[in-house]
Amino acid sequence: MDLRVPSGSFFTLIGLILLGMGAFAPHMGAAPLTTENVNLYSGAAMLVFGLFLLLMAWRATRLQKGSNP
């Protein structure tokens, strides 16, 4: 199994959770020294990274299947 699949799934899941918390409970995401919604921004970054890992894993399996006759 490609290591990008479980890693990508983990980052996608945690990103979705943080993105949801940032969108539906914005008062919980404020860090003590800033007014920015930290959960929203970090969740979006983790979601993008997780989806990128899953895309690269899918692309690698597709290329492996195409190269084998």
C-alpha angles and dihedrals in degrees: 000000000000112000090223092070099063092035092050091046091051095049092044092051095046090044092053091049093049092043090053092048091049093049100042102030105031094160090066093056099060113112116219095250099040141046093218121115099246095181092055096050097041091045091053091049093048091047092052091047093048093049090048091054092048091049092051091048091049091048092050093052091046092052092047092052091048094051096051113078 
